Amino acid sequence: MKNEWITAMQARKWMKKNESFLPVWHAYVGSELQLFDYFSKARTVQDVSEETGYAEDMLASWVRVGLAVKHLKRRPNQTFRTSKKRCASLIGNNASPGVKALLKEIMELHMPTLLNYPKYMVSQERARFDHELHGEIVAETSALLEYFAITKIKKMIRHRKVKTIVDLGCGHGGYLRKLADELPDVEMLGVDINKNVIVKAREESRDYPNIHFEVGDINSWRPDEGTVDVILIHNIFHYIHPDSRRGLLDHLNSYLSKDGLISVITPISETEFGEAFSSAFNSFFVAHSNLFALPTKFQLKELSESCQFELFDLDPIVKEGSWYTFWLSPSVHVNELRQSSLSGSSEQSINRSRLTRSS
């Protein structure tokens, strides 16, 4: 009997830990099916089921979970309403595409991979990340970091004589648009391997005549001639095999101006911040044959030195996820860059016609 009691209590503890998963699952289902919109005003489960065609018993169960995690509120006459305080980012015109994309990434990419972890470990096989299928979701979630990083990027380049910026792995071009709002005379080019992502980037940037996009592989893409003043490589390292990261930086160095800068954003492994999240994130990456382990601080320093870059201003921008931002510079004095009166003689010989041609 004692062993049975211990077994039951141990299971009870683990059951309780599952509660933290429920808000994410509930928000994902509600976001995918627009249920938070249907319940934006007090309504019965039956009314919503009849309007949508969704199974009434499953909808009722989803509503009960919503009450438990406080995403929904109980109203009179067996009606229910979405909590505007807790779910504002999931309702109507205020719904955040970034939040929806994050929920999709967690539930459709991360969770299935992590649930298959035992199979991958035993078989030593790996999943394969489908860039065409999931590239737009990842581009949207990567855009969530723009808010936290853009101020630092603007501050660094605002007082420098920057004439060209290239964003490698540009996603939907959010960084370039935010920079173009302040730097309308700077020629900007986004490069991404996913054709669908580039189509959307062009569409969203149609009001910015100084921003253009190309489909290309960052490992081989380069300007037709000349150099680039600023290169952005944000959330790129986990797509590059650790043995190939030096080759990528050497390639970038071949067309970065002598006083140029590389802006890097990446989650980092084994840091003092966000250890649980970054470890799980790392597990997701290494379970794929075409995604790779996150770098550590030591590895980044070793990599930059081997490529003759100076790494500076390494700061966390999202501590919970262990996301860091930093700069790489081939020759500029770091102390000068840290001064408030930033200036620089930026070499600009990139082929302007290439950046301004119709895209």
Rosetta blueprint (number, residue, H / E / L):
1 M L
2 K H
3 N H
4 E H
5 W H
6 I H
7 T H
8 A H
9 M H
10 Q H
11 A H
12 R H
13 K H
14 W H
15 M H
16 K H
17 K H
18 N H
19 E H
20 S H
21 F H
22 L H
23 P H
24 V H
25 W H
26 H H
27 A H
28 Y H
29 V H
30 G H
31 S H
32 E H
33 L L
34 Q L
35 L H
36 F H
37 D H
38 Y H
39 F L
40 S L
41 K L
42 A L
43 R E
44 T L
45 V H
46 Q H
47 D H
48 V H
49 S H
50 E H
51 E H
52 T H
53 G L
54 Y L
55 A L
56 E H
57 D H
58 M H
59 L H
60 A H
61 S H
62 W H
63 V H
64 R H
65 V H
66 G H
67 L H
68 A H
69 V L
70 K L
71 H L
72 L E
73 K E
74 R E
75 R E
76 P L
77 N L
78 Q L
79 T E
80 F E
81 R E
82 T E
83 S L
84 K H
85 K H
86 R H
87 C H
88 A H
89 S H
90 L H
91 I L
92 G H
93 N H
94 N H
95 A L
96 S L
97 P H
98 G H
99 V H
100 K H
101 A H
102 L H
103 L H
104 K H
105 E H
106 I H
107 M H
108 E H
109 L H
110 H H
111 M H
112 P H
113 T H
114 L H
115 L H
116 N L
117 Y H
118 P H
119 K H
120 Y H
121 M H
122 V H
123 S H
124 Q L
125 E L
126 R L
127 A E
128 R L
129 F L
130 D L
131 H H
132 E H
133 L H
134 H H
135 G H
136 E H
137 I H
138 V H
139 A H
140 E H
141 T H
142 S H
143 A H
144 L H
145 L H
146 E H
147 Y H
148 F H
149 A H
150 I H
151 T H
152 K H
153 I H
154 K H
155 K H
156 M H
157 I H
158 R L
159 H L
160 R L
161 K L
162 V L
163 K L
164 T E
165 I E
166 V E
167 D E
168 L E
169 G L
170 C L
171 G L
172 H L
173 G L
174 G H
175 Y H
176 L H
177 R H
178 K H
179 L H
180 A H
181 D H
182 E H
183 L L
184 P L
185 D L
186 V L
187 E E
188 M E
189 L E
190 G E
191 V E
192 D E
193 I L
194 N L
195 K H
196 N H
197 V H
198 I H
199 V H
200 K H
201 A H
202 R H
203 E H
204 E H
205 S L
206 R L
207 D L
208 Y L
209 P L
210 N L
211 I E
212 H E
213 F E
214 E E
215 V E
216 G L
217 D L
218 I L
219 N L
220 S L
221 W L
222 R L
223 P L
224 D L
225 E L
226 G L
227 T L
228 V E
229 D E
230 V E
231 I E
232 L E
233 I E
234 H E
235 N L
236 I L
237 F H
238 H H
239 Y H
240 I L
241 H L
242 P H
243 D H
244 S H
245 R H
246 R H
247 G H
248 L H
249 L H
250 D H
251 H H
252 L H
253 N H
254 S L
255 Y L
256 L E
257 S E
258 K E
259 D E
260 G E
261 L E
262 I E
263 S E
264 V E
265 I E
266 T E
267 P E
268 I L
269 S L
270 E L
271 T L
272 E L
273 F L
274 G L
275 E H
276 A H
277 F H
278 S H
279 S H
280 A H
281 F H
282 N H
283 S H
284 F H
285 F H
286 V H
287 A L
288 H E
289 S L
290 N L
291 L L
292 F L
293 A L
294 L L
295 P L
296 T L
297 K H
298 F H
299 Q H
300 L H
301 K H
302 E H
303 L H
304 S H
305 E H
306 S H
307 C L
308 Q L
309 F L
310 E E
311 L E
312 F E
313 D E
314 L E
315 D E
316 P E
317 I E
318 V E
319 K H
320 E H
321 G H
322 S L
323 W E
324 Y E
325 T E
326 F E
327 W E
328 L E
329 S E
330 P L
331 S L
332 V L
333 H L
334 V H
335 N H
336 E H
337 L H
338 R H
339 Q L
340 S L
341 S L
342 L L
343 S L
344 G L
345 S L
346 S L
347 E L
348 Q L
349 S L
350 I L
351 N L
352 R H
353 S H
354 R H
355 L H
356 T H
357 R L
358 S L
359 S L
